[in-house]
Amino acid sequence: MITVTSVEAQSRFGELIDRSQREPIEVTRRGRTVAYVVSGHDMQELVEIRRRREEAARWYSRYRRQVAEQPVEGDAPALTDADVNRLVHELR
């Protein structure tokens, strides 16, 4: 990823748009990142990832509410350290 100042970005905007088709461009002002120039394809991927993350968060929230509403049936059996170690090694 290349980094350019906001002044450079203004004077080379067309070039940056072309270059963003190959890699994101970081734009800085006074040494701090203020923006990125990315391709339309990359932006669509980012939007899709965000949508999927939000969907997963909603699903997890519904799941947690559902679990919290379920009545607890008796005491859960206590797990020993040996039980936990055995379970962890089974999952590997």
ZIDAVEN-V409118 format. One record per helix or strand. SS is the DSSP state (2 for helix, 1 for strand). FROM is the first residue (numbers start at 1). TO is the last residue. If there is no record, write none. Layout:
{{SS FROM TO} {SS FROM TO}}
//
This chain:
{{1 2 5} {2 6 11} {2 13 20} {1 25 29} {1 32 37} {2 40 69} {2 81 91}}
//
